[in-house]
């Protein structure tokens, strides 16, 4: 008898339908799985057989052939355990064929018949919700939080194989309880806790308002990491579409927690400098998202920037320009989104005390130049803002004064974002200043004559590249948005040039 069960698979952060066909025929009792099944899919026959026996069902002494269609696309992972088990029960007459109509099933099986979570539940849920006629998605209980973000989709989340079979026979599923969003945890980390560093906080507010990349340069212990960790607290809340993309990426990577699925926040990723190129960008024999994609719509913080291998840093150039990563393999290619704000932190020299009035620098000029040369000019040119972070006097640390809170800064940033959305809605969609083509912004931005003259003079004096020139305009446009000014004035350009001057000298 032939059985057909609907399932799904994930490629990149998108899903596509898979039909699990099971044929139980007379012959030697052997199982064969075809349809470009690799890795965990090949091993599913042992898990499925044990789960069927331990759930009280009969394992057929027949020749079982399982086909995963379409057969020309690679299948991996453990999400086909549950549909294969159901297909065997239908093919052997232990479950009516009509019971699996309009049902899509995914899930891993334990040997005891328990249903275990899988990766990519949200992309699968989005794919199933677009199908017609309406389908019910059967998923593991631990995947309900992410799949429930697709509110119009009917869900079933049986804890065991036996429970799923009972519900299929009854023709009625027990709807799982959809999780409730938790309280926003962002304010547990606040800019009010940062003493001093007003210039650095202003720079990070500008960076947040326009999604600009930032490089903080200063001696050890000046608070660069503390400042970077608070940048997400001033970013506006994720839109619904942004939240779905963030949850989908973390789901595919297997890095999604129940809280993050229920109340997703803008990501903050801070990989160690020993990370590999594949770990940062993504890749592997079975491609997985890297840190740049896990930081999508959030912040990627690279502390001790110059300790990262140069080839790893150079791999950032394409994601910073294109906001995506394409991982090509012989059989196919996978695209992951990677629109993030890069925040780097580095010491000014090997000993870390160049320019520090409290400690003398022991490095020679050649040592300092060699140290800074680890960061290439093309990559440096892609970082919009360079900020000097100096040491805070000890007497200020003990005064108990608190700075402005993240909530106050977030209001100004949100207002600037709102102005940018209105400006670009009919041209680029929901974009920030940093993500708009520089040539378009230069041609369509109102810049006063004084500001234009200042910009041209400074461009010649600093030998700015075309990319650097446009990035100064982008930062100036963001500063004007924070001030609520419809045009770019000379003070906006002057502040933007101050953030660019050190980059121009280093090129």
Long-range contacts (C-beta under 8 A, 24 or more apart in sequence): 1-90, 1-91, 1-92, 1-93, 2-91, 3-87, 3-88, 3-90, 3-91, 3-97, 3-100, 4-87, 4-100, 5-83, 5-84, 5-86, 5-87, 5-90, 5-100, 5-103, 5-105, 6-83, 6-100, 6-103, 6-104, 6-105, 6-135, 7-79, 7-80, 7-83, 7-104, 7-105, 7-106, 8-79, 8-104, 8-106, 8-124, 8-127, 8-128, 9-73, 9-75, 9-77, 9-79, 9-80, 10-77, 10-119, 10-120, 10-123, 10-124, 10-252, 11-73, 11-332, 11-334, 12-252, 12-287, 12-334, 12-335, 12-336, 13-120, 13-123, 13-245, 13-248, 13-249, 13-252, 13-289, 13-336, 13-337, 14-123, 14-127, 15-120, 15-123, 15-124, 15-126, 15-127, 15-128, 16-73, 16-127, 17-104, 17-127, 17-131, 18-68, 18-69, 18-70, 18-75, 18-80, 19-68, 19-69, 20-66, 20-67, 20-68, 20-80, 20-83, 20-84, 20-87, 21-66, 21-67, 21-68, 21-69, 21-87, 22-64, 22-65, 22-66, 22-67, 22-84, 22-87, 22-88, 22-90, 22-91, 23-64, 23-65, 23-67, 23-91, 24-60, 24-62, 24-63, 24-64, 24-88, 24-91, 24-92, 25-62, 25-63, 25-65, 26-62, 26-63, 27-62, 27-63, 28-63, 29-60, 29-61, 29-62, 29-63, 29-64, 30-63, 30-64, 31-64, 31-65, 31-66, 32-63, 32-64, 32-65, 32-66, 33-66, 33-68, 33-84, 34-65, 34-66, 34-67, 34-68, 34-71, 35-66, 35-67, 35-68, 35-69, 35-70, 35-71, 35-75, 36-68, 36-71, 36-72, 36-73, 36-74, 36-75, 37-68, 37-75, 37-76, 37-80, 38-74, 38-75, 38-76, 39-76, 39-77, 39-286, 40-76, 40-77, 40-78, 41-68, 41-75, 41-76, 41-77, 41-78, 41-80, 44-78, 44-80, 44-81, 44-84, 44-109, 45-84, 47-78, 47-81, 47-108, 47-109, 47-110, 47-111, 48-81, 48-84, 48-85, 48-88, 48-109, 50-111, 51-81, 51-85, 51-109, 51-110, 51-111, 51-112, 51-113, 51-161, 52-85, 52-88, 52-89, 52-113, 52-161, 54-111, 54-112, 54-113, 55-112, 55-113, 55-160, 55-161, 55-162, 55-165, 56-162, 57-89, 57-94, 57-161, 57-165, 58-92, 58-94, 59-88, 60-88, 60-91, 60-92, 62-92, 64-88, 64-91, 73-332, 74-331, 74-332, 76-286, 77-118, 77-119, 77-120, 78-108, 78-116, 78-118, 79-106, 79-107, 79-108, 79-118, 79-119, 79-120, 79-124, 80-106, 81-107, 81-108, 81-109, 82-106, 82-107, 82-108, 82-109, 82-115, 82-138, 82-161, 82-164, 83-107, 85-109, 85-161, 86-164, 86-165, 86-168, 89-165, 95-165, 95-168, 95-169, 96-169, 99-168, 99-169, 99-171, 100-168, 102-133, 102-134, 102-135, 102-136, 103-135, 103-136, 103-138, 103-168, 104-128, 104-131, 104-135, 104-136, 104-137, 104-138, 105-138, 105-164, 106-137, 106-138, 106-139, 106-140, 107-138, 107-139, 107-140, 108-140, 109-161, 112-160, 113-160, 113-161, 113-162, 114-159, 114-160, 114-161, 115-140, 115-141, 115-157, 115-158, 115-159, 115-160, 115-161, 115-164, 116-140, 116-142, 117-141, 117-142, 117-143, 118-143, 119-251, 119-252, 119-253, 119-254, 120-248, 120-251, 120-252, 121-146, 121-147, 121-251, 122-146, 122-147, 122-149, 122-150, 122-244, 122-247, 122-248, 122-251, 122-261, 123-248, 123-251, 123-252, 125-149, 125-150, 125-153, 125-155, 126-150, 126-244, 126-248, 128-153, 129-153, 136-173, 138-164, 138-173, 141-176, 142-258, 144-176, 144-177, 144-178, 144-179, 145-179, 145-258, 145-261, 145-262, 146-247, 146-251, 146-256, 146-261, 148-176, 148-178, 148-179, 149-243, 149-244, 149-247, 149-261, 179-258, 179-261, 179-262, 180-262, 181-262, 181-263, 182-259, 182-262, 182-263, 183-263, 184-237, 184-263, 184-265, 185-263, 185-265, 186-232, 186-233, 186-265, 186-406, 187-233, 187-405, 187-406, 187-407, 189-229, 189-230, 189-233, 189-406, 190-230, 190-233, 190-405, 190-406, 191-230, 191-233, 191-234, 191-403, 191-404, 191-405, 191-406, 191-409, 192-402, 192-403, 192-404, 192-405, 192-406, 193-226, 193-230, 193-402, 193-403, 194-223, 194-226, 194-227, 194-230, 194-403, 195-392, 195-396, 195-397, 195-399, 195-401, 195-402, 195-403, 196-392, 196-393, 196-396, 196-403, 197-222, 197-223, 197-227, 197-389, 197-392, 198-403, 199-387, 199-388, 200-227, 200-387, 200-389, 201-227, 201-403, 201-404, 201-409, 203-385, 203-387, 203-499, 204-228, 204-230, 204-231, 204-234, 204-387, 205-234, 205-409, 205-412, 205-413, 205-482, 206-385, 206-475, 206-478, 206-479, 206-482, 206-495, 206-499, 207-231, 207-341, 207-343, 207-384, 207-385, 208-234, 208-235, 208-341, 208-409, 208-413, 209-412, 209-413, 209-416, 209-417, 209-478, 209-481, 209-482, 210-416, 210-420, 210-432, 210-433, 210-434, 210-474, 210-475, 210-477, 210-478, 210-481, 211-341, 211-432, 211-433, 211-434, 211-435, 212-341, 212-384, 212-385, 212-433, 212-434, 212-471, 212-474, 212-475, 212-478, 213-320, 213-341, 213-342, 213-343, 213-344, 213-382, 213-383, 213-384, 213-385, 213-434, 214-341, 214-342, 214-343, 214-344, 214-383, 214-384, 214-385, 214-386, 214-387, 215-305, 215-343, 215-344, 215-345, 215-346, 215-380, 215-383, 215-385, 215-386, 215-387, 215-503, 216-343, 216-344, 216-345, 216-346, 216-387, 216-389, 217-345, 217-346, 217-347, 217-348, 217-386, 217-387, 217-388, 217-389, 217-502, 218-345, 218-347, 218-348, 218-388, 218-389, 218-390, 218-391, 219-347, 219-348, 219-352, 219-353, 219-355, 219-356, 219-359, 219-390, 219-391, 220-347, 220-352, 221-391, 222-389, 222-390, 222-391, 222-392, 223-389, 223-392, 224-303, 224-345, 224-389, 225-301, 225-303, 225-345, 227-389, 228-270, 228-299, 228-301, 228-303, 228-343, 228-345, 229-268, 229-270, 229-301, 230-406, 231-268, 231-299, 231-341, 231-343, 232-265, 232-266, 232-267, 232-268, 232-298, 232-299, 233-406, 233-410, 234-406, 234-409, 234-410, 234-413, 235-266, 235-298, 235-299, 235-410, 235-413, 236-410, 236-413, 236-414, 236-417, 238-264, 238-265, 238-266, 238-297, 239-430, 241-430, 242-297, 245-296, 245-297, 245-337, 246-296, 246-297, 246-298, 249-289, 249-293, 249-294, 249-296, 249-336, 249-337, 250-294, 252-288, 252-289, 253-288, 253-289, 253-293, 253-294, 255-294, 265-298, 266-297, 266-298, 266-299, 267-294, 267-295, 267-296, 267-297, 267-298, 267-299, 267-340, 268-295, 268-298, 268-299, 268-301, 269-294, 269-295, 269-298, 269-299, 269-300, 269-301, 269-340, 270-301, 270-302, 270-303, 271-302, 273-302, 273-303, 273-304, 273-305, 273-307, 273-308, 275-308, 275-312, 276-312, 277-309, 277-311, 277-312, 277-315, 280-312, 280-315, 280-316, 281-315, 281-316, 281-319, 281-325, 281-327, 282-325, 282-327, 282-336, 283-327, 287-327, 287-329, 287-334, 289-325, 289-336, 290-325, 290-336, 292-316, 292-319, 292-325, 292-338, 292-340, 293-325, 293-336, 293-337, 293-338, 295-338, 295-340, 296-336, 296-337, 296-338, 296-339, 296-340, 297-339, 297-340, 298-340, 298-341, 299-340, 299-341, 299-343, 300-340, 300-341, 300-342, 300-343, 301-343, 301-344, 301-345, 302-342, 302-343, 302-344, 302-345, 303-345, 304-345, 304-346, 304-347, 305-344, 305-345, 305-346, 305-375, 306-346, 306-347, 306-371, 306-372, 306-374, 306-375, 310-374, 310-376, 313-374, 313-375, 313-376, 313-379, 314-376, 314-379, 316-342, 316-379, 316-382, 317-378, 317-379, 317-382, 320-379, 320-382, 321-382, 323-435, 339-435, 341-434, 342-383, 344-383, 346-375, 355-388, 355-390, 356-390, 356-391, 357-391, 358-391, 372-506, 375-506, 377-506, 377-507, 380-503, 380-506, 380-507, 381-465, 381-467, 381-468, 381-471, 381-503, 381-507, 382-467, 383-503, 384-434, 384-471, 384-474, 384-475, 384-499, 384-500, 385-475, 385-499, 385-500, 386-499, 386-500, 386-501, 386-502, 386-503, 387-499, 388-502, 412-482, 413-482, 415-481, 415-482, 415-484, 416-478, 416-481, 416-482, 419-481, 419-484, 420-481, 433-474, 433-475, 433-477, 433-478, 433-481, 434-474, 434-478, 436-474, 438-466, 438-467, 438-469, 438-470, 438-471, 438-473, 438-474, 439-470, 441-470, 441-473, 441-474, 441-477, 442-469, 442-470, 442-473, 445-473, 445-477, 445-487, 445-488, 446-486, 446-487, 446-488, 447-473, 447-476, 447-487, 447-488, 447-493, 448-487, 448-488, 448-489, 448-490, 450-489, 450-490, 451-476, 451-488, 451-489, 451-490, 451-492, 451-493, 454-490, 454-493, 454-494, 454-497, 455-493, 455-497, 458-493, 458-497, 462-497, 462-500, 462-501, 462-504, 462-505, 463-504, 463-507, 464-500, 464-504, 465-507, 468-500, 468-503, 468-504, 468-507, 471-500, 472-496, 472-497, 472-500, 475-499, 475-500
